[in-house]
Amino acid sequence: MSKIKKNIKLVPELRFREFIKDGEWQKDLLDNKATFSKGKGISKANITSNGTQPCIRYGELYTEYNEVISTVVSKTDLPSETLVLSQENDVIIPASGETKEDIATASCVLKSGIALGGDLNIIRSKINGVFLSYYLNNAKKREIAKLAQGISVIHLYSSQLKNLEIEIPEPEEQQKIANCLSSLDELIQAQNEKLEALKVHKKGLLQQLFPTEGEKVPKLRFGEFEKDGEWEEKKLKKVFSIFQGFAFSSKESTNQGTRWLKIADVGIQKMNDNNPSFLPLNYKDKFTKFILIKGDFVLALTRPLLNGKLKIAPVDEIYHNSLLNQRVGKLVTDKNLTFVYYLLQTKYLISEIEKNISGNEPPNLSMKQIENIVLLIPSNKEEQQ
């Protein structure tokens, strides 16, 4: 058994009322609370859709699972006697990863008999496994990252995990914390499933509310417009134009002031706010025609397509009154602006844009390239609305 380096006791900042008088959490080394082992190799080729043995491969901890594994996504036909099988409450954590920041990805396996693949550290203890997974992934993420070794491929060994100092409450408090966090995750998962279903529904509507290639009316039309006849053919330049931003220089950038909307800020149907940029406050007076307001629509003009989707988004509250940079365009139209925004997300128009910008590196979008694309739109603005 390893010896603890420091005897420091801790109390969490937020605590359930019934445990306030229970004193401090006990500090110890993980080595003194758990045993360690490794999984056994299960290759991608060993995964079969109709396999009889449920299994977990290390890469799935990054892509499929959170802190709690109740349902397993993969199966294999490898004989169970050749594999390493889980016990209820096991905590697994990858032995390899791409970055030190990602390596702390612990999950609790709720069921016994699950085959655990190679490159998985198995932590077996009497600590509540769900609690321990949340604890390692959050409170101990930085410390685990410091323990990991490597440059191109990061490795985390059980000998390193053994030296991790942990702070643990009594079992009843562990269970309470585990129940609270896992129930929140279940709620988040349920909401995410609803969101994905709505996205699929929207995608279907996009294909049916606009005419497909070769058709003059959409498959799905609101009842009050069914007698309005065919949609009108118009060249794209007659439907909308693209107003380009100003070529502000990076030398003009400031730490605060007027928000500067650059190409990296435009995502797919939403703005990105990860790396804010600013220009001097008085630039609003100098460059008034480049000011954006909430409700405008902007699109990336360099590398405008990503995975078959156009990088176009509505300007939100954060970018309200921001200044438009070069290589970002603003939609301008005398038609219904939101209708044009969704028109630009149809398969037909994305396909036509892709044809017209292909062959360039980097691919750049301009009105000249796409102005003669033929579009179909309803003449009635109420139907556009």
Helices and strands as residue ranges (DSSP letters): G 17-22, E 26-29, G 30-32, E 34-38, G 44-46, E 53-56, H 60-63, E 68-69, E 74-76, G 80-82, E 90-94, E 96-97, E 107-109, E 115-116, E 120-125, H 129-138, H 141-147, E 154-155, H 158-161, E 165-168, H 171-209, G 223-225, E 232-235, H 236-239, E 241-244, G 250-252, E 258-261, G 263-265, E 278-279, H 283-286, G 288-290, E 297-300, E 305-306, E 309-310, E 312-314, E 323-324, E 328-332, H 337-343, H 347-357, H 367-370, E 374-377, H 381-384
